[in-house]
């Protein structure tokens, strides 16, 4: 067991053999469950049949803007919470993949996180059933190509929005002055993306977020879009960061906040520490 500040002097080979701490996996499970339960509930409240929000705000565009901002805020709150302090608050398989490709998390942790995220999304989707008829009217927030849009269009939408998510995350995490404000990126980014892109695909950007509602609603139309699109988008985001001028903002930590908290030495490149102590 490493010290409270993390023993970053170990070699990569040694790090690769370290067992994944259970508390990190449990926290990632809990964070993803909360994201789905609370974040997707906002979709139901803002668009479900009989919702007072629909009556008060008949304009779908404004409701998309508010839904995206709210969903991003849920993610931001998870990041700054004790859950995010422990796990790093990836709460999305493609975020974990992106950090894996940048070398700030390793394979065993990434595999454990993806499993925790998928199971967490399934558990987090169960409370959505409590919305009853209102939830059922929007398939409990399940994502599918919008009316009049093909799966190919939805795929393109998921690719572009996920690439924007990963690139934006890397810009904030990699920029010394922006890093402490990383959680603030998500409310504004999702507000814009959901407003513009949700009519195409629902703006998932997260295979786990799509999986949970799909299971409880039994909606599997073009389900593959919400795996292939985000995965391709993550690869595009990582490639853009790696092979363009943006690479000057080096990603040194695989967390969304609480960057200095790494007692198990699993969120940093070997021998490195984040440039700024702000944010935990």
HELIX and SHEET records of a PDB file:
HELIX    1   1 UNK A   12  UNK A   17  1                                   6    
HELIX    2   2 UNK A   22  UNK A   34  1                                  13    
HELIX    3   3 UNK A   35  UNK A   39  3                                   5    
HELIX    4   4 UNK A   40  UNK A   47  1                                   8    
HELIX    5   5 UNK A   52  UNK A   56  1                                   5    
HELIX    6   6 UNK A   60  UNK A   80  1                                  21    
HELIX    7   7 UNK A   82  UNK A   87  1                                   6    
HELIX    8   8 UNK A   93  UNK A  101  1                                   9    
HELIX    9   9 UNK A  107  UNK A  126  1                                  20    
HELIX   10  10 UNK A  127  UNK A  131  5                                   5    
HELIX   11  11 UNK A  132  UNK A  136  1                                   5    
HELIX   12  12 UNK A  139  UNK A  141  5                                   3    
HELIX   13  13 UNK A  151  UNK A  174  1                                  24    
HELIX   14  14 UNK A  179  UNK A  181  5                                   3    
HELIX   15  15 UNK A  182  UNK A  201  1                                  20    
HELIX   16  16 UNK A  207  UNK A  217  1                                  11    
HELIX   17  17 UNK A  225  UNK A  243  1                                  19    
HELIX   18  18 UNK A  245  UNK A  248  5                                   4    
END                                                                             
